[in-house]
Amino acid sequence: MTTFPHRLMGASVLDVDTYEEVEADRGATVQALIVVLASSLAGGIGASGFIHDGHPIAQGIFIWSAISLVAWASWALLVFEIGGRLLPEQETRVDVGELMRTIGFSSAPGLLRIFGVVPELALPVFILTTVWMLVAMVVAVRQALDYRSTARAIAVCALGLALALGIALGFGLLAAPVS
């Protein structure tokens, strides 16, 4: 069994063995939660590079961290439903814990969103990390749902992401401070 930092790196470099290890290790559930929370916080801090509206920075960090967390939770739930119930393969066996651990670790590239705090880097950092997290999620879903087809994992993750971003946008519009 590898250490938490090694798992973070393995998940980030899309190492299939890391995802298999995390899937099988029930003790990695707390680690996966830490990755998701830290990634959401990094997203909130990084999003401050976009914000120049005069509102307190701490308020923006809190709101954007919450939006990031809601987006991840929505994405995870949608991937669970779409991948496990709507588009399963014959070998697919859905275990919520296994799926949550693997897709929790697929958020590891989101830790880099903290660099979005630099306004000139914000947009490229968020684009890069979103694509990277999508690719990591595909690897995680393929492993956790025992898919043979990478195309199916891509479809599940892309559809889930599109729907989750819509949910996060709606949440953001409701939670945004009124000027």
MODELLER restraints for C-alpha pairs under 7 A, 6 or more apart:
rsr = mdl.restraints
at = mdl.atoms
rsr.add(forms.Gaussian(group=physical.xy_distance, feature=features.Distance(at['CA:7:A'], at['CA:18:A']), mean=6.14, stdev=0.5))
rsr.add(forms.Gaussian(group=physical.xy_distance, feature=features.Distance(at['CA:8:A'], at['CA:105:A']), mean=6.85, stdev=0.5))
rsr.add(forms.Gaussian(group=physical.xy_distance, feature=features.Distance(at['CA:8:A'], at['CA:108:A']), mean=5.99, stdev=0.5))
rsr.add(forms.Gaussian(group=physical.xy_distance, feature=features.Distance(at['CA:10:A'], at['CA:18:A']), mean=5.55, stdev=0.5))
rsr.add(forms.Gaussian(group=physical.xy_distance, feature=features.Distance(at['CA:11:A'], at['CA:18:A']), mean=6.17, stdev=0.5))
rsr.add(forms.Gaussian(group=physical.xy_distance, feature=features.Distance(at['CA:11:A'], at['CA:19:A']), mean=6.58, stdev=0.5))
rsr.add(forms.Gaussian(group=physical.xy_distance, feature=features.Distance(at['CA:11:A'], at['CA:105:A']), mean=6.04, stdev=0.5))
rsr.add(forms.Gaussian(group=physical.xy_distance, feature=features.Distance(at['CA:11:A'], at['CA:106:A']), mean=5.99, stdev=0.5))
rsr.add(forms.Gaussian(group=physical.xy_distance, feature=features.Distance(at['CA:11:A'], at['CA:108:A']), mean=6.66, stdev=0.5))
rsr.add(forms.Gaussian(group=physical.xy_distance, feature=features.Distance(at['CA:12:A'], at['CA:108:A']), mean=5.80, stdev=0.5))
rsr.add(forms.Gaussian(group=physical.xy_distance, feature=features.Distance(at['CA:12:A'], at['CA:109:A']), mean=5.67, stdev=0.5))
rsr.add(forms.Gaussian(group=physical.xy_distance, feature=features.Distance(at['CA:14:A'], at['CA:136:A']), mean=5.83, stdev=0.5))
rsr.add(forms.Gaussian(group=physical.xy_distance, feature=features.Distance(at['CA:14:A'], at['CA:139:A']), mean=6.72, stdev=0.5))
rsr.add(forms.Gaussian(group=physical.xy_distance, feature=features.Distance(at['CA:16:A'], at['CA:139:A']), mean=6.96, stdev=0.5))
rsr.add(forms.Gaussian(group=physical.xy_distance, feature=features.Distance(at['CA:19:A'], at['CA:102:A']), mean=5.76, stdev=0.5))
rsr.add(forms.Gaussian(group=physical.xy_distance, feature=features.Distance(at['CA:19:A'], at['CA:140:A']), mean=6.05, stdev=0.5))
rsr.add(forms.Gaussian(group=physical.xy_distance, feature=features.Distance(at['CA:19:A'], at['CA:143:A']), mean=6.83, stdev=0.5))
rsr.add(forms.Gaussian(group=physical.xy_distance, feature=features.Distance(at['CA:20:A'], at['CA:143:A']), mean=6.52, stdev=0.5))
rsr.add(forms.Gaussian(group=physical.xy_distance, feature=features.Distance(at['CA:22:A'], at['CA:28:A']), mean=6.00, stdev=0.5))
rsr.add(forms.Gaussian(group=physical.xy_distance, feature=features.Distance(at['CA:22:A'], at['CA:101:A']), mean=6.28, stdev=0.5))
rsr.add(forms.Gaussian(group=physical.xy_distance, feature=features.Distance(at['CA:22:A'], at['CA:102:A']), mean=6.09, stdev=0.5))
rsr.add(forms.Gaussian(group=physical.xy_distance, feature=features.Distance(at['CA:23:A'], at['CA:98:A']), mean=4.64, stdev=0.5))
rsr.add(forms.Gaussian(group=physical.xy_distance, feature=features.Distance(at['CA:23:A'], at['CA:101:A']), mean=6.03, stdev=0.5))
rsr.add(forms.Gaussian(group=physical.xy_distance, feature=features.Distance(at['CA:23:A'], at['CA:102:A']), mean=5.66, stdev=0.5))
rsr.add(forms.Gaussian(group=physical.xy_distance, feature=features.Distance(at['CA:23:A'], at['CA:144:A']), mean=6.46, stdev=0.5))
rsr.add(forms.Gaussian(group=physical.xy_distance, feature=features.Distance(at['CA:24:A'], at['CA:98:A']), mean=6.80, stdev=0.5))
rsr.add(forms.Gaussian(group=physical.xy_distance, feature=features.Distance(at['CA:28:A'], at['CA:101:A']), mean=6.65, stdev=0.5))
rsr.add(forms.Gaussian(group=physical.xy_distance, feature=features.Distance(at['CA:29:A'], at['CA:101:A']), mean=5.46, stdev=0.5))
rsr.add(forms.Gaussian(group=physical.xy_distance, feature=features.Distance(at['CA:32:A'], at['CA:101:A']), mean=5.27, stdev=0.5))
rsr.add(forms.Gaussian(group=physical.xy_distance, feature=features.Distance(at['CA:32:A'], at['CA:104:A']), mean=4.63, stdev=0.5))
rsr.add(forms.Gaussian(group=physical.xy_distance, feature=features.Distance(at['CA:32:A'], at['CA:105:A']), mean=5.32, stdev=0.5))
rsr.add(forms.Gaussian(group=physical.xy_distance, feature=features.Distance(at['CA:33:A'], at['CA:104:A']), mean=6.35, stdev=0.5))
rsr.add(forms.Gaussian(group=physical.xy_distance, feature=features.Distance(at['CA:35:A'], at['CA:104:A']), mean=6.36, stdev=0.5))
rsr.add(forms.Gaussian(group=physical.xy_distance, feature=features.Distance(at['CA:35:A'], at['CA:105:A']), mean=6.14, stdev=0.5))
rsr.add(forms.Gaussian(group=physical.xy_distance, feature=features.Distance(at['CA:35:A'], at['CA:107:A']), mean=6.47, stdev=0.5))
rsr.add(forms.Gaussian(group=physical.xy_distance, feature=features.Distance(at['CA:35:A'], at['CA:108:A']), mean=6.07, stdev=0.5))
rsr.add(forms.Gaussian(group=physical.xy_distance, feature=features.Distance(at['CA:36:A'], at['CA:104:A']), mean=5.64, stdev=0.5))
rsr.add(forms.Gaussian(group=physical.xy_distance, feature=features.Distance(at['CA:36:A'], at['CA:107:A']), mean=5.94, stdev=0.5))
rsr.add(forms.Gaussian(group=physical.xy_distance, feature=features.Distance(at['CA:38:A'], at['CA:111:A']), mean=6.60, stdev=0.5))
rsr.add(forms.Gaussian(group=physical.xy_distance, feature=features.Distance(at['CA:39:A'], at['CA:107:A']), mean=6.36, stdev=0.5))
rsr.add(forms.Gaussian(group=physical.xy_distance, feature=features.Distance(at['CA:39:A'], at['CA:108:A']), mean=6.64, stdev=0.5))
rsr.add(forms.Gaussian(group=physical.xy_distance, feature=features.Distance(at['CA:39:A'], at['CA:110:A']), mean=4.86, stdev=0.5))
rsr.add(forms.Gaussian(group=physical.xy_distance, feature=features.Distance(at['CA:39:A'], at['CA:111:A']), mean=4.57, stdev=0.5))
rsr.add(forms.Gaussian(group=physical.xy_distance, feature=features.Distance(at['CA:40:A'], at['CA:65:A']), mean=4.97, stdev=0.5))
rsr.add(forms.Gaussian(group=physical.xy_distance, feature=features.Distance(at['CA:40:A'], at['CA:68:A']), mean=5.09, stdev=0.5))
rsr.add(forms.Gaussian(group=physical.xy_distance, feature=features.Distance(at['CA:40:A'], at['CA:69:A']), mean=5.36, stdev=0.5))
rsr.add(forms.Gaussian(group=physical.xy_distance, feature=features.Distance(at['CA:41:A'], at['CA:65:A']), mean=4.94, stdev=0.5))
rsr.add(forms.Gaussian(group=physical.xy_distance, feature=features.Distance(at['CA:42:A'], at['CA:111:A']), mean=5.50, stdev=0.5))
rsr.add(forms.Gaussian(group=physical.xy_distance, feature=features.Distance(at['CA:42:A'], at['CA:113:A']), mean=5.41, stdev=0.5))
rsr.add(forms.Gaussian(group=physical.xy_distance, feature=features.Distance(at['CA:42:A'], at['CA:114:A']), mean=4.49, stdev=0.5))
rsr.add(forms.Gaussian(group=physical.xy_distance, feature=features.Distance(at['CA:43:A'], at['CA:64:A']), mean=6.88, stdev=0.5))
rsr.add(forms.Gaussian(group=physical.xy_distance, feature=features.Distance(at['CA:43:A'], at['CA:65:A']), mean=5.96, stdev=0.5))
rsr.add(forms.Gaussian(group=physical.xy_distance, feature=features.Distance(at['CA:43:A'], at['CA:68:A']), mean=6.52, stdev=0.5))
rsr.add(forms.Gaussian(group=physical.xy_distance, feature=features.Distance(at['CA:43:A'], at['CA:110:A']), mean=6.88, stdev=0.5))
rsr.add(forms.Gaussian(group=physical.xy_distance, feature=features.Distance(at['CA:43:A'], at['CA:113:A']), mean=5.09, stdev=0.5))
rsr.add(forms.Gaussian(group=physical.xy_distance, feature=features.Distance(at['CA:43:A'], at['CA:114:A']), mean=6.05, stdev=0.5))
rsr.add(forms.Gaussian(group=physical.xy_distance, feature=features.Distance(at['CA:44:A'], at['CA:61:A']), mean=4.43, stdev=0.5))
rsr.add(forms.Gaussian(group=physical.xy_distance, feature=features.Distance(at['CA:44:A'], at['CA:62:A']), mean=6.46, stdev=0.5))
rsr.add(forms.Gaussian(group=physical.xy_distance, feature=features.Distance(at['CA:44:A'], at['CA:64:A']), mean=4.37, stdev=0.5))
rsr.add(forms.Gaussian(group=physical.xy_distance, feature=features.Distance(at['CA:44:A'], at['CA:65:A']), mean=3.97, stdev=0.5))
rsr.add(forms.Gaussian(group=physical.xy_distance, feature=features.Distance(at['CA:45:A'], at['CA:61:A']), mean=5.21, stdev=0.5))
rsr.add(forms.Gaussian(group=physical.xy_distance, feature=features.Distance(at['CA:45:A'], at['CA:114:A']), mean=5.65, stdev=0.5))
rsr.add(forms.Gaussian(group=physical.xy_distance, feature=features.Distance(at['CA:45:A'], at['CA:117:A']), mean=6.28, stdev=0.5))
rsr.add(forms.Gaussian(group=physical.xy_distance, feature=features.Distance(at['CA:46:A'], at['CA:113:A']), mean=5.23, stdev=0.5))
rsr.add(forms.Gaussian(group=physical.xy_distance, feature=features.Distance(at['CA:46:A'], at['CA:114:A']), mean=4.21, stdev=0.5))
rsr.add(forms.Gaussian(group=physical.xy_distance, feature=features.Distance(at['CA:46:A'], at['CA:115:A']), mean=5.77, stdev=0.5))
rsr.add(forms.Gaussian(group=physical.xy_distance, feature=features.Distance(at['CA:46:A'], at['CA:116:A']), mean=3.96, stdev=0.5))
rsr.add(forms.Gaussian(group=physical.xy_distance, feature=features.Distance(at['CA:46:A'], at['CA:117:A']), mean=4.23, stdev=0.5))
rsr.add(forms.Gaussian(group=physical.xy_distance, feature=features.Distance(at['CA:46:A'], at['CA:122:A']), mean=6.75, stdev=0.5))
rsr.add(forms.Gaussian(group=physical.xy_distance, feature=features.Distance(at['CA:47:A'], at['CA:64:A']), mean=6.65, stdev=0.5))
rsr.add(forms.Gaussian(group=physical.xy_distance, feature=features.Distance(at['CA:47:A'], at['CA:116:A']), mean=6.10, stdev=0.5))
rsr.add(forms.Gaussian(group=physical.xy_distance, feature=features.Distance(at['CA:47:A'], at['CA:117:A']), mean=6.38, stdev=0.5))
rsr.add(forms.Gaussian(group=physical.xy_distance, feature=features.Distance(at['CA:47:A'], at['CA:122:A']), mean=6.95, stdev=0.5))
rsr.add(forms.Gaussian(group=physical.xy_distance, feature=features.Distance(at['CA:48:A'], at['CA:57:A']), mean=6.86, stdev=0.5))
rsr.add(forms.Gaussian(group=physical.xy_distance, feature=features.Distance(at['CA:48:A'], at['CA:60:A']), mean=6.67, stdev=0.5))
rsr.add(forms.Gaussian(group=physical.xy_distance, feature=features.Distance(at['CA:48:A'], at['CA:61:A']), mean=6.51, stdev=0.5))
rsr.add(forms.Gaussian(group=physical.xy_distance, feature=features.Distance(at['CA:48:A'], at['CA:117:A']), mean=5.51, stdev=0.5))
rsr.add(forms.Gaussian(group=physical.xy_distance, feature=features.Distance(at['CA:49:A'], at['CA:116:A']), mean=5.49, stdev=0.5))
rsr.add(forms.Gaussian(group=physical.xy_distance, feature=features.Distance(at['CA:49:A'], at['CA:117:A']), mean=4.14, stdev=0.5))
rsr.add(forms.Gaussian(group=physical.xy_distance, feature=features.Distance(at['CA:49:A'], at['CA:118:A']), mean=5.34, stdev=0.5))
rsr.add(forms.Gaussian(group=physical.xy_distance, feature=features.Distance(at['CA:49:A'], at['CA:119:A']), mean=4.20, stdev=0.5))
rsr.add(forms.Gaussian(group=physical.xy_distance, feature=features.Distance(at['CA:49:A'], at['CA:122:A']), mean=5.57, stdev=0.5))
rsr.add(forms.Gaussian(group=physical.xy_distance, feature=features.Distance(at['CA:50:A'], at['CA:119:A']), mean=6.08, stdev=0.5))
rsr.add(forms.Gaussian(group=physical.xy_distance, feature=features.Distance(at['CA:50:A'], at['CA:122:A']), mean=6.45, stdev=0.5))
rsr.add(forms.Gaussian(group=physical.xy_distance, feature=features.Distance(at['CA:67:A'], at['CA:168:A']), mean=5.91, stdev=0.5))
rsr.add(forms.Gaussian(group=physical.xy_distance, feature=features.Distance(at['CA:67:A'], at['CA:171:A']), mean=6.79, stdev=0.5))
rsr.add(forms.Gaussian(group=physical.xy_distance, feature=features.Distance(at['CA:67:A'], at['CA:172:A']), mean=6.18, stdev=0.5))
rsr.add(forms.Gaussian(group=physical.xy_distance, feature=features.Distance(at['CA:70:A'], at['CA:168:A']), mean=6.31, stdev=0.5))
rsr.add(forms.Gaussian(group=physical.xy_distance, feature=features.Distance(at['CA:71:A'], at['CA:164:A']), mean=5.49, stdev=0.5))
rsr.add(forms.Gaussian(group=physical.xy_distance, feature=features.Distance(at['CA:71:A'], at['CA:165:A']), mean=6.23, stdev=0.5))
rsr.add(forms.Gaussian(group=physical.xy_distance, feature=features.Distance(at['CA:71:A'], at['CA:167:A']), mean=6.93, stdev=0.5))
rsr.add(forms.Gaussian(group=physical.xy_distance, feature=features.Distance(at['CA:71:A'], at['CA:168:A']), mean=5.00, stdev=0.5))
rsr.add(forms.Gaussian(group=physical.xy_distance, feature=features.Distance(at['CA:74:A'], at['CA:164:A']), mean=5.14, stdev=0.5))
rsr.add(forms.Gaussian(group=physical.xy_distance, feature=features.Distance(at['CA:75:A'], at['CA:160:A']), mean=5.39, stdev=0.5))
rsr.add(forms.Gaussian(group=physical.xy_distance, feature=features.Distance(at['CA:75:A'], at['CA:161:A']), mean=5.64, stdev=0.5))
rsr.add(forms.Gaussian(group=physical.xy_distance, feature=features.Distance(at['CA:75:A'], at['CA:164:A']), mean=4.92, stdev=0.5))
rsr.add(forms.Gaussian(group=physical.xy_distance, feature=features.Distance(at['CA:78:A'], at['CA:160:A']), mean=5.18, stdev=0.5))
rsr.add(forms.Gaussian(group=physical.xy_distance, feature=features.Distance(at['CA:79:A'], at['CA:156:A']), mean=6.10, stdev=0.5))
rsr.add(forms.Gaussian(group=physical.xy_distance, feature=features.Distance(at['CA:79:A'], at['CA:157:A']), mean=6.19, stdev=0.5))
rsr.add(forms.Gaussian(group=physical.xy_distance, feature=features.Distance(at['CA:79:A'], at['CA:160:A']), mean=5.46, stdev=0.5))
rsr.add(forms.Gaussian(group=physical.xy_distance, feature=features.Distance(at['CA:82:A'], at['CA:156:A']), mean=6.10, stdev=0.5))
rsr.add(forms.Gaussian(group=physical.xy_distance, feature=features.Distance(at['CA:83:A'], at['CA:156:A']), mean=5.63, stdev=0.5))
rsr.add(forms.Gaussian(group=physical.xy_distance, feature=features.Distance(at['CA:84:A'], at['CA:94:A']), mean=5.73, stdev=0.5))
rsr.add(forms.Gaussian(group=physical.xy_distance, feature=features.Distance(at['CA:89:A'], at['CA:147:A']), mean=6.32, stdev=0.5))
rsr.add(forms.Gaussian(group=physical.xy_distance, feature=features.Distance(at['CA:91:A'], at['CA:146:A']), mean=6.30, stdev=0.5))
rsr.add(forms.Gaussian(group=physical.xy_distance, feature=features.Distance(at['CA:92:A'], at['CA:145:A']), mean=5.15, stdev=0.5))
rsr.add(forms.Gaussian(group=physical.xy_distance, feature=features.Distance(at['CA:92:A'], at['CA:146:A']), mean=5.34, stdev=0.5))
rsr.add(forms.Gaussian(group=physical.xy_distance, feature=features.Distance(at['CA:92:A'], at['CA:147:A']), mean=6.50, stdev=0.5))
rsr.add(forms.Gaussian(group=physical.xy_distance, feature=features.Distance(at['CA:93:A'], at['CA:145:A']), mean=6.05, stdev=0.5))
rsr.add(forms.Gaussian(group=physical.xy_distance, feature=features.Distance(at['CA:94:A'], at['CA:145:A']), mean=6.15, stdev=0.5))
rsr.add(forms.Gaussian(group=physical.xy_distance, feature=features.Distance(at['CA:98:A'], at['CA:144:A']), mean=6.12, stdev=0.5))
rsr.add(forms.Gaussian(group=physical.xy_distance, feature=features.Distance(at['CA:99:A'], at['CA:141:A']), mean=6.97, stdev=0.5))
rsr.add(forms.Gaussian(group=physical.xy_distance, feature=features.Distance(at['CA:99:A'], at['CA:144:A']), mean=5.29, stdev=0.5))
rsr.add(forms.Gaussian(group=physical.xy_distance, feature=features.Distance(at['CA:102:A'], at['CA:140:A']), mean=5.14, stdev=0.5))
rsr.add(forms.Gaussian(group=physical.xy_distance, feature=features.Distance(at['CA:102:A'], at['CA:144:A']), mean=6.69, stdev=0.5))
rsr.add(forms.Gaussian(group=physical.xy_distance, feature=features.Distance(at['CA:103:A'], at['CA:137:A']), mean=5.74, stdev=0.5))
rsr.add(forms.Gaussian(group=physical.xy_distance, feature=features.Distance(at['CA:103:A'], at['CA:140:A']), mean=5.53, stdev=0.5))
rsr.add(forms.Gaussian(group=physical.xy_distance, feature=features.Distance(at['CA:103:A'], at['CA:141:A']), mean=6.89, stdev=0.5))
rsr.add(forms.Gaussian(group=physical.xy_distance, feature=features.Distance(at['CA:106:A'], at['CA:133:A']), mean=6.01, stdev=0.5))
rsr.add(forms.Gaussian(group=physical.xy_distance, feature=features.Distance(at['CA:106:A'], at['CA:136:A']), mean=4.94, stdev=0.5))
rsr.add(forms.Gaussian(group=physical.xy_distance, feature=features.Distance(at['CA:106:A'], at['CA:137:A']), mean=5.22, stdev=0.5))
rsr.add(forms.Gaussian(group=physical.xy_distance, feature=features.Distance(at['CA:106:A'], at['CA:140:A']), mean=6.50, stdev=0.5))
rsr.add(forms.Gaussian(group=physical.xy_distance, feature=features.Distance(at['CA:107:A'], at['CA:133:A']), mean=5.80, stdev=0.5))
rsr.add(forms.Gaussian(group=physical.xy_distance, feature=features.Distance(at['CA:109:A'], at['CA:129:A']), mean=5.84, stdev=0.5))
rsr.add(forms.Gaussian(group=physical.xy_distance, feature=features.Distance(at['CA:109:A'], at['CA:132:A']), mean=6.48, stdev=0.5))
rsr.add(forms.Gaussian(group=physical.xy_distance, feature=features.Distance(at['CA:109:A'], at['CA:133:A']), mean=5.93, stdev=0.5))
rsr.add(forms.Gaussian(group=physical.xy_distance, feature=features.Distance(at['CA:110:A'], at['CA:129:A']), mean=5.67, stdev=0.5))
rsr.add(forms.Gaussian(group=physical.xy_distance, feature=features.Distance(at['CA:110:A'], at['CA:133:A']), mean=6.78, stdev=0.5))
rsr.add(forms.Gaussian(group=physical.xy_distance, feature=features.Distance(at['CA:113:A'], at['CA:125:A']), mean=6.06, stdev=0.5))
rsr.add(forms.Gaussian(group=physical.xy_distance, feature=features.Distance(at['CA:113:A'], at['CA:126:A']), mean=6.20, stdev=0.5))
rsr.add(forms.Gaussian(group=physical.xy_distance, feature=features.Distance(at['CA:113:A'], at['CA:129:A']), mean=6.83, stdev=0.5))
rsr.add(forms.Gaussian(group=physical.xy_distance, feature=features.Distance(at['CA:115:A'], at['CA:121:A']), mean=6.91, stdev=0.5))
rsr.add(forms.Gaussian(group=physical.xy_distance, feature=features.Distance(at['CA:115:A'], at['CA:125:A']), mean=6.87, stdev=0.5))
rsr.add(forms.Gaussian(group=physical.xy_distance, feature=features.Distance(at['CA:116:A'], at['CA:122:A']), mean=3.68, stdev=0.5))
rsr.add(forms.Gaussian(group=physical.xy_distance, feature=features.Distance(at['CA:116:A'], at['CA:125:A']), mean=5.78, stdev=0.5))
rsr.add(forms.Gaussian(group=physical.xy_distance, feature=features.Distance(at['CA:116:A'], at['CA:126:A']), mean=6.97, stdev=0.5))
rsr.add(forms.Gaussian(group=physical.xy_distance, feature=features.Distance(at['CA:134:A'], at['CA:157:A']), mean=6.89, stdev=0.5))
rsr.add(forms.Gaussian(group=physical.xy_distance, feature=features.Distance(at['CA:137:A'], at['CA:157:A']), mean=6.69, stdev=0.5))
rsr.add(forms.Gaussian(group=physical.xy_distance, feature=features.Distance(at['CA:138:A'], at['CA:153:A']), mean=5.33, stdev=0.5))
rsr.add(forms.Gaussian(group=physical.xy_distance, feature=features.Distance(at['CA:138:A'], at['CA:154:A']), mean=5.58, stdev=0.5))
rsr.add(forms.Gaussian(group=physical.xy_distance, feature=features.Distance(at['CA:138:A'], at['CA:157:A']), mean=6.09, stdev=0.5))
rsr.add(forms.Gaussian(group=physical.xy_distance, feature=features.Distance(at['CA:141:A'], at['CA:153:A']), mean=6.07, stdev=0.5))
rsr.add(forms.Gaussian(group=physical.xy_distance, feature=features.Distance(at['CA:142:A'], at['CA:150:A']), mean=6.50, stdev=0.5))
rsr.add(forms.Gaussian(group=physical.xy_distance, feature=features.Distance(at['CA:142:A'], at['CA:153:A']), mean=5.47, stdev=0.5))
